């Protein structure tokens, strides 16, 4: 059965590769990118690669929370349901360290943007069938400091990235507890995949990008993962593919999660 699937950060890397795989199965795919010209080009590429014309997209710069809110409204107006949401957009290195709102850009793109988008799209997600939310975490996870979260403290990019990914994982588990009819999984797609982000950050890669896109594909539609929620999938472990594994211990600390959500709402003025 055809699913309605939204994938953020899907104009390159594992997001784009996963989009092509899912499009080949005949699903209705909605891509996301920050550059409208590039997005249109990738939409055409996915259509040609998959022979599936049910491909469209939405534009937003995820470092701008107001742009994320605007994109959310566009999606709510255009779609009647979402069966799978893959929060794949992410950033590590950037020439800009703070957003115009004064937030660390890694927290803005990696955590706040998916938080805002997903919460706005809950009516469509609840209308989906066996809905799945897949949040792109990382092997790099570090305790979240409120000063880093709200932009008061300046920290290096590696630490900001790791904190933002743990924040995303903690929120994923919180979201899973709130909705019985929506499955939520946080996933480390694999360390140092052959993607632009990894190559820009480290100048090397360990594994092909398809290692990450393959696991996104399976988590999105495979019956193997139907109904599984509130867990962390580590694609660096297991053989030949990853396994569910413990995330950072803070992801299971209810007090820390409550503090994170409370401060997130303060920052976003929810």
ABEGO torsion letter per residue (X at the ends): XBBBBBBBGAABEAAAAAAAAAAAAGBBBBBBBABAAAAAAAAAAAAAAAGBABBBBBBBBAABAAAAAAAAAAAAAABABBABBBBABBBABBABABBAAGBBAAAAAAAAAAAAAAAAAAAAAAABBGBBBBBBBBABBBBBBAAAAAGABBBBAAAAAAAAAAAAAAAAAAAAAABAABBBBBBBAEBGBBBAAAAAAAGBBABBAAAAAAAAAAAAABAAABGBBGBBBBAABEOABBBBBBBBAAAABAAAAAAAAAAAAAAAGX
